[in-house]
Amino acid sequence: MRYFFKSVATFSFWKYALFSGEAIAKIFAIVGMQYALMDMADFFSIYTKDKYSKFAVIVMLVIAVIWVAVRRRPITRFSYKVPGKDVSIEVKIGDLLDGNNDVVVSTNTTFDTDMAGGLIDTDSVQGQVATRFFNANTVEIDRQLALDLASAQSTHRADAPGKQTEYPIGTVARVKSHNRTFYYVAMARLNAQGTASSTPREIEDALEATWSFVQSHGSVRDLSIPLLGTGRGRTGIQRKKMVERIAQSFVDGSTGQIFSNRLCIFIRPQDAESFAVNLYQIRDYLIQSLHT
């Protein structure tokens, strides 16, 4: 509800809702439809033109504006069925960890879990998983990560600020709790000062590796994923474009074999407010740009 009222209060919403080319076209279409109905009423002598008020066009315009604004009110989620495939993509403003979906969790190439020392922010997805599902018991998370990482390629990194065993971008390891699987995916590197960063290419490589891993190690469950690289990853990619990249990668990964029937891409409410996220724009952008 807070997002709804904040969105309505922004110029960007009204620019899209009433002053975009599509909105203006719809307003004129509704005015035209009303005028046609009045002509029809006049033809059948139900309400003749001599009774029309000279301000009727203003009334029709007001009705059209109200109708378009209500129809284009802020939404917090939408679902898109991919043409020709039994998969769908949902984009939602909300809490990534709500519900029962399995979750993609971005992490660094050394799979650090230390929150006490500040390497992992408690407000990050990784930090929230540790707090909400493991009571901040990172020892258990490390134990489960080690099981999948035991056979993974690795190198020693002496200057790493935390763990010194580093894995390639795209390495995936599973952590399970509360009947859910959390896929920890290496998609950022920590520098010697503990600051994480990713490149767009690394995000794409990590996504491709994630779908491949889920296909061979997971079950066909719904997946939830955050907007990777738009926060601490520092890629600089706009949020609506990152939604498209994640969605396209998921569709491409589903070409050979379906590994999940639904991907839920989550946008944090704080980001939606701070960056004036408009799901109508994202939906239109997705429909126009996504190719199968």
MOSUL-V815501 format. One record per run of one state. SS is the DSSP state (H for helix, E for strand, C for the rest). FROM is the first residue (numbers start at 1). TO is the last residue. If there is no record, write none. Layout:
ss=[SS	SS]
from=[FROM	FROM]
to=[TO	TO]
This chain:
ss=[C	H	C	H	C	H	C	H	C	H	C	E	C	E	C	E	C	H	C	H	C	E	C	E	C	E	C	E	C	E	C	H	C	E	C	H	C	E	C	H	C	H	C]
from=[1	2	9	11	18	21	44	49	52	56	72	77	82	88	94	102	109	125	135	138	150	154	157	165	168	172	178	180	191	196	198	200	218	223	227	239	254	262	268	269	275	279	290]
to=[1	8	10	17	20	43	48	51	55	71	76	81	87	93	101	108	124	134	137	149	153	156	164	167	171	177	179	190	195	197	199	217	222	226	238	253	261	267	268	274	278	289	292]
